[in-house]
Amino acid sequence: MLIVDTALKKREAEGNPIRVGMIGAGFMARGIANQIINSTPGMELVAISNRTLASAQRAYEEAGATCQSVHRLGQINDNIRNGRYSVTDDATLLTDADGIDCLIEVTGAIEFGAQITMRAINNKKHMVSMNAELDGTVGPIIKKYADKAGVIFTGSDGDQPGVEMNLYRFVKGLGLTPLVMGNIKGLQDPYRNPTTQKGFAEKWGQKPEMVTSFADGTKISFEQAIVANATGMKVLQRGMSNGKEWKRHIDELTSEYNVDELRAIGGAVDYVVGAVPGPGVYCFATHDDPKQQHYLKLYKLGDGPLYSFYTPYHLCHFEVPTSVARLICFQDAVMQPIDGPMVDVVTAAKIDLQAGTVLDGMGGYHTYGTAENADVTMEKNLLPMGLSEGCRLKRDISKDEVLTYADIELPAGRLCDKLRQEQNARFFNGVKID
């Protein structure tokens, strides 16, 4: 996005920086803070909220900046006006503050993320979300609320879904038809848990639950679900490739797909394990013009009918400020649902579970998430993975069994359940939100 750097330099020269607030202060958020403060002209990270205040302070300190703890709206507003950085354990101060152009949400939490995102939208705040779990559960209905409020709710550059969408737009802009949007993983084992992942998490300064959600396939299922929702694609089968290993170059994977089958469903999201170059993302696309097919062969993209394009890296926090600048300077969303959900992430048991068990949610010991087409989710009344935490089982569940709403009791009073009900009513029963 070369146009972004010029826009940011202009804002820096004019003394008119984009003012950003960040909700969350974990491993990824600290990287974002450092990137904005030390490497992004024309942008200021004016405030960070986190449930543990010391973590928010750490994010500024690691970036070489000083901050002040605030507890009231007047304090944060005063700090923004006077160029001082604020930290707080109350995220509503950021959603309600004057002078914040855009919020970045980096929590990965469903219920908290839903509450804070809806409050931000109600207060006319734009939102860059790194919460694929929230987006993949209730993103389509959140976007409808954001549209109505006149603000933008978007995914982010840097994470694989954003990189895939940039590649999708590039390939489509060349005149090709993308038929596969894919993600390259290094590991897939649905039975990993926080104990097996503890060592890796400690090595990289991450939480075992987060690392587990990467390893057990839950995270990639959410990532590909939101790509599906943003492109209109579906999955060819439950679980996509189900961890298929491909120890060759990604270009050679084109032979594994049936083009007619892909066309029939409007394209598919997918993933493979171990392909080269990795980690990265790929797009397989067709071109119907024989003249252009001749040029594509000349440019070493092969004989078709699927042509391979890929990005061999995703740079996570390094690219997040670009998302903010695209939104504020150009009203360009990195990725949003086109309309209703195309793909969901449903809940499957990692182990045999007994009636009465209270599910521990994403990255835990009980369940993993797997991708399923949204119409199947509705037809079979399947339980979304994003709503599974805190649910109590009504009956025994066998390992690898996919749960339904009939199998569980939902926790009471959650906003995420209300939004999901609205989403189902809006997109499957034609009921509009107020």
RAPE-V923309 format. One record per residue. N is the residue number from 0. RES is the residue in three letters. SS is DSSP state (alpha for helix, beta for strand, coil for the rest). BURIAL is + if it has 24 or more other ideal C-beta (glycine too) atoms within 12 Angstrom, else -. D_LAST is the distance of its C-alpha to the last C-alpha in whole Angstrom. Layout:
N&RES&SS&BURIAL&D_LAST  N&RES&SS&BURIAL&D_LAST
This chain:
0&MET&coil&+&37  1&LEU&alpha&-&40  2&ILE&alpha&-&38  3&VAL&alpha&+&36  4&ASP&alpha&-&39  5&THR&alpha&-&40  6&ALA&alpha&+&37  7&LEU&alpha&+&37  8&LYS&alpha&-&41  9&LYS&alpha&-&40  10&ARG&alpha&+&38  11&GLU&alpha&-&40  12&ALA&alpha&-&43  13&GLU&coil&-&41  14&GLY&coil&-&40  15&ASN&coil&-&36  16&PRO&coil&+&35  17&ILE&beta&+&32  18&ARG&beta&+&31  19&VAL&beta&+&30  20&GLY&beta&+&29  21&MET&beta&+&29  22&ILE&beta&+&28  23&GLY&coil&+&30  24&ALA&coil&+&34  25&GLY&coil&+&36  26&PHE&alpha&+&38  27&MET&alpha&+&36  28&ALA&alpha&+&34  29&ARG&alpha&+&38  30&GLY&alpha&+&39  31&ILE&alpha&+&36  32&ALA&alpha&+&37  33&ASN&alpha&+&40  34&GLN&alpha&+&39  35&ILE&alpha&+&37  36&ILE&alpha&+&40  37&ASN&alpha&-&43  38&SER&alpha&+&42  39&THR&coil&+&39  40&PRO&coil&+&40  41&GLY&coil&+&38  42&MET&beta&+&35  43&GLU&beta&+&35  44&LEU&beta&+&34  45&VAL&beta&+&34  46&ALA&beta&+&32  47&ILE&beta&+&32  48&SER&beta&+&30  49&ASN&coil&+&32  50&ARG&coil&-&32  51&THR&coil&-&36  52&LEU&alpha&+&37  53&ALA&alpha&-&40  54&SER&alpha&+&38  55&ALA&alpha&+&36  56&GLN&alpha&+&40  57&ARG&alpha&+&41  58&ALA&alpha&+&39  59&TYR&alpha&+&40  60&GLU&alpha&-&44  61&GLU&alpha&+&44  62&ALA&coil&+&43  63&GLY&coil&-&46  64&ALA&coil&+&44  65&THR&coil&-&43  66&CYS&coil&+&40  67&GLN&beta&+&40  68&SER&beta&+&38  69&VAL&coil&+&35  70&HIS&coil&-&33  71&ARG&coil&-&32  72&LEU&alpha&+&29  73&GLY&alpha&-&32  74&GLN&alpha&-&34  75&ILE&alpha&+&32  76&ASN&alpha&+&31  77&ASP&alpha&-&35  78&ASN&alpha&+&36  79&ILE&alpha&+&34  80&ARG&alpha&-&35  81&ASN&coil&-&39  82&GLY&coil&-&39  83&ARG&coil&+&39  84&TYR&coil&+&37  85&SER&beta&+&35  86&VAL&beta&+&35  87&THR&beta&+&33  88&ASP&coil&+&32  89&ASP&coil&+&28  90&ALA&coil&+&26  91&THR&alpha&+&24  92&LEU&alpha&+&26  93&LEU&alpha&+&26  94&THR&alpha&+&22  95&ASP&alpha&+&22  96&ALA&coil&+&26  97&ASP&coil&-&27  98&GLY&coil&+&28  99&ILE&coil&+&27  100&ASP&coil&+&26  101&CYS&beta&+&25  102&LEU&beta&+&25  103&ILE&beta&+&26  104&GLU&beta&+&25  105&VAL&coil&+&28  106&THR&coil&+&28  107&GLY&coil&+&28  108&ALA&coil&+&26  109&ILE&alpha&+&23  110&GLU&alpha&+&21  111&PHE&alpha&+&23  112&GLY&alpha&+&22  113&ALA&alpha&+&18  114&GLN&alpha&+&18  115&ILE&alpha&+&20  116&THR&alpha&+&18  117&MET&alpha&+&14  118&ARG&alpha&+&16  119&ALA&alpha&+&18  120&ILE&alpha&+&15  121&ASN&alpha&-&13  122&ASN&coil&+&17  123&LYS&coil&+&17  124&LYS&coil&+&19  125&HIS&beta&+&20  126&MET&beta&+&21  127&VAL&beta&+&24  128&SER&beta&+&24  129&MET&coil&+&27  130&ASN&coil&+&25  131&ALA&alpha&+&25  132&GLU&alpha&+&25  133&LEU&alpha&+&21  134&ASP&alpha&+&21  135&GLY&alpha&+&22  136&THR&alpha&+&20  137&VAL&alpha&+&17  138&GLY&alpha&+&17  139&PRO&alpha&+&15  140&ILE&alpha&+&12  141&ILE&alpha&+&13  142&LYS&alpha&+&14  143&LYS&alpha&+&10  144&TYR&alpha&+&9  145&ALA&alpha&+&13  146&ASP&alpha&-&13  147&LYS&alpha&-&10  148&ALA&alpha&-&12  149&GLY&coil&-&15  150&VAL&coil&+&17  151&ILE&coil&+&19  152&PHE&beta&+&19  153&THR&beta&+&22  154&GLY&coil&+&25  155&SER&coil&+&28  156&ASP&coil&+&31  157&GLY&coil&+&34  158&ASP&coil&+&33  159&GLN&alpha&+&34  160&PRO&alpha&+&30  161&GLY&alpha&+&30  162&VAL&alpha&+&34  163&GLU&alpha&+&33  164&MET&alpha&+&30  165&ASN&alpha&+&33  166&LEU&alpha&+&35  167&TYR&alpha&+&33  168&ARG&alpha&+&32  169&PHE&alpha&-&36  170&VAL&alpha&+&37  171&LYS&alpha&-&35  172&GLY&alpha&-&36  173&LEU&coil&-&40  174&GLY&coil&-&39  175&LEU&coil&+&39  176&THR&beta&+&36  177&PRO&beta&+&35  178&LEU&beta&+&36  179&VAL&beta&+&36  180&MET&beta&+&34  181&GLY&beta&+&36  182&ASN&beta&+&37  183&ILE&beta&+&41  184&LYS&beta&+&41  185&GLY&coil&+&44  186&LEU&coil&+&44  187&GLN&coil&+&42  188&ASP&coil&-&43  189&PRO&coil&+&40  190&TYR&coil&+&42  191&ARG&coil&+&42  192&ASN&coil&+&41  193&PRO&coil&+&42  194&THR&coil&-&45  195&THR&coil&-&46  196&GLN&coil&+&44  197&LYS&alpha&-&46  198&GLY&alpha&-&48  199&PHE&alpha&-&46  200&ALA&alpha&+&44  201&GLU&alpha&-&46  202&LYS&alpha&-&48  203&TRP&alpha&-&45  204&GLY&coil&-&44  205&GLN&coil&+&40  206&LYS&coil&+&39  207&PRO&alpha&+&40  208&GLU&alpha&+&37  209&MET&alpha&+&36  210&VAL&alpha&+&39  211&THR&alpha&+&39  212&SER&alpha&+&35  213&PHE&alpha&+&37  214&ALA&alpha&+&40  215&ASP&coil&+&38  216&GLY&coil&+&36  217&THR&alpha&+&33  218&LYS&alpha&+&32  219&ILE&alpha&+&33  220&SER&alpha&+&31  221&PHE&alpha&+&28  222&GLU&alpha&+&29  223&GLN&alpha&+&30  224&ALA&alpha&+&26  225&ILE&alpha&+&25  226&VAL&alpha&+&27  227&ALA&alpha&+&26  228&ASN&alpha&+&23  229&ALA&alpha&+&24  230&THR&alpha&+&26  231&GLY&coil&+&25  232&MET&coil&+&28  233&LYS&beta&+&29  234&VAL&coil&+&32  235&LEU&coil&+&35  236&GLN&coil&-&35  237&ARG&coil&+&34  238&GLY&coil&+&35  239&MET&coil&+&35  240&SER&coil&+&39  241&ASN&coil&+&39  242&GLY&coil&+&42  243&LYS&coil&+&44  244&GLU&beta&-&47  245&TRP&coil&+&48  246&LYS&coil&-&51  247&ARG&coil&-&51  248&HIS&beta&-&50  249&ILE&alpha&+&46  250&ASP&alpha&+&47  251&GLU&alpha&-&49  252&LEU&alpha&+&46  253&THR&alpha&+&45  254&SER&alpha&-&48  255&GLU&alpha&+&46  256&TYR&coil&+&43  257&ASN&coil&-&43  258&VAL&alpha&+&41  259&ASP&alpha&-&41  260&GLU&alpha&-&39  261&LEU&alpha&+&37  262&ARG&alpha&-&36  263&ALA&alpha&-&35  264&ILE&alpha&+&32  265&GLY&coil&+&31  266&GLY&coil&+&33  267&ALA&beta&+&33  268&VAL&beta&+&32  269&ASP&beta&+&35  270&TYR&beta&+&38  271&VAL&beta&+&42  272&VAL&beta&+&44  273&GLY&coil&+&47  274&ALA&coil&+&47  275&VAL&beta&-&48  276&PRO&coil&-&47  277&GLY&coil&+&45  278&PRO&coil&+&43  279&GLY&beta&+&41  280&VAL&beta&+&38  281&TYR&beta&+&39  282&CYS&beta&+&38  283&PHE&beta&+&40  284&ALA&beta&+&39  285&THR&beta&+&41  286&HIS&coil&+&42  287&ASP&coil&-&43  288&ASP&coil&-&46  289&PRO&alpha&-&49  290&LYS&alpha&-&50  291&GLN&alpha&-&48  292&GLN&alpha&-&49  293&HIS&alpha&-&52  294&TYR&alpha&-&51  295&LEU&alpha&+&49  296&LYS&alpha&-&52  297&LEU&alpha&-&54  298&TYR&coil&-&52  299&LYS&coil&-&53  300&LEU&coil&+&49  301&GLY&coil&-&51  302&ASP&coil&-&51  303&GLY&coil&+&48  304&PRO&coil&+&46  305&LEU&coil&+&44  306&TYR&beta&+&44  307&SER&beta&+&44  308&PHE&beta&+&42  309&TYR&beta&+&42  310&THR&beta&+&41  311&PRO&coil&-&44  312&TYR&coil&-&42  313&HIS&coil&+&39  314&LEU&coil&+&39  315&CYS&coil&+&36  316&HIS&alpha&+&36  317&PHE&alpha&+&38  318&GLU&alpha&+&35  319&VAL&alpha&+&32  320&PRO&alpha&+&33  321&THR&alpha&+&33  322&SER&alpha&+&30  323&VAL&alpha&+&29  324&ALA&alpha&+&31  325&ARG&alpha&+&29  326&LEU&alpha&+&26  327&ILE&alpha&+&27  328&CYS&alpha&+&30  329&PHE&alpha&-&29  330&GLN&coil&-&25  331&ASP&coil&+&26  332&ALA&coil&+&24  333&VAL&coil&+&27  334&MET&coil&+&24  335&GLN&coil&+&21  336&PRO&coil&+&19  337&ILE&coil&+&20  338&ASP&coil&-&17  339&GLY&coil&+&17  340&PRO&coil&+&19  341&MET&coil&+&23  342&VAL&beta&+&25  343&ASP&beta&+&24  344&VAL&beta&+&27  345&VAL&beta&+&28  346&THR&beta&+&30  347&ALA&beta&+&34  348&ALA&beta&+&37  349&LYS&coil&+&39  350&ILE&coil&+&42  351&ASP&coil&-&42  352&LEU&beta&+&40  353&GLN&coil&-&41  354&ALA&coil&-&38  355&GLY&coil&-&37  356&THR&coil&+&37  357&VAL&beta&-&34  358&LEU&coil&+&33  359&ASP&coil&+&34  360&GLY&coil&+&31  361&MET&coil&+&32  362&GLY&coil&+&35  363&GLY&coil&+&36  364&TYR&coil&+&39  365&HIS&coil&+&37  366&THR&beta&+&35  367&TYR&beta&+&34  368&GLY&beta&+&31  369&THR&beta&+&32  370&ALA&beta&+&30  371&GLU&beta&+&29  372&ASN&beta&+&27  373&ALA&alpha&+&23  374&ASP&alpha&-&24  375&VAL&alpha&+&27  376&THR&alpha&+&25  377&MET&alpha&+&23  378&GLU&alpha&-&26  379&LYS&alpha&-&28  380&ASN&coil&-&25  381&LEU&beta&+&27  382&LEU&coil&+&26  383&PRO&beta&+&24  384&MET&alpha&+&27  385&GLY&alpha&+&24  386&LEU&alpha&+&23  387&SER&coil&+&27  388&GLU&coil&+&28  389&GLY&coil&+&29  390&CYS&coil&+&29  391&ARG&beta&+&32  392&LEU&beta&+&33  393&LYS&coil&-&34  394&ARG&coil&-&37  395&ASP&coil&-&39  396&ILE&beta&+&38  397&SER&coil&-&41  398&LYS&coil&-&41  399&ASP&coil&-&39  400&GLU&coil&+&37  401&VAL&beta&+&33  402&LEU&coil&+&31  403&THR&beta&+&29  404&TYR&alpha&+&26  405&ALA&alpha&-&29  406&ASP&alpha&+&31  407&ILE&beta&+&29  408&GLU&beta&-&28  409&LEU&coil&+&25  410&PRO&coil&-&25  411&ALA&coil&-&23  412&GLY&coil&-&20  413&ARG&coil&+&19  414&LEU&alpha&+&16  415&CYS&alpha&+&17  416&ASP&alpha&+&17  417&LYS&alpha&+&14  418&LEU&alpha&+&13  419&ARG&alpha&+&15  420&GLN&alpha&+&14  421&GLU&alpha&+&10  422&GLN&alpha&+&12  423&ASN&alpha&+&15  424&ALA&alpha&-&12  425&ARG&alpha&+&11  426&PHE&alpha&+&14  427&PHE&alpha&+&17  428&ASN&coil&-&15  429&GLY&coil&-&13  430&VAL&coil&-&9  431&LYS&coil&-&6  432&ILE&coil&+&4  433&ASP&coil&-&0
